[in-house]
Amino acid sequence: MVTYSSHELIALPEFSKKFTSYLFWLKSNTIEKLAILKNNHIEAVLISKERYEIMAKALEMQQKINSELLKEFRNLSKHKSEVDKNIDIVSLDKEMNNDIF
């Protein structure tokens, strides 16, 4: 869960009045994020363009990693099934006292 310091929480009317100042603070990294409150509930979070691009790139990289891991898992599962079939054939052969394998 994301936490916010008191200076990162701003009511919507105050945000509207000082939009330019808050935008400058975000762009200059004076603040990391700005949570905009409406009726004492967070309605939106504003971050700088640079921070957004970093987060988007990190998400893209994580999705690629997850995709590769899923492919590898499927390949291992497929290979395991084939190994299990081979083991079953060898086990059956031994149970029948045949020494084919």
Buried (B, 14 or more C-beta within 10 A) or exposed (E): EEEBEEEBBBEEEEBEEEEEEBEEBBEEEEBEBBBBBEEEEEEEEBBBEEBEEEEEEEEEEEEEEEEEEEEEEEEEEEEEEEEEEEEEEEEEEEEEEEEEE
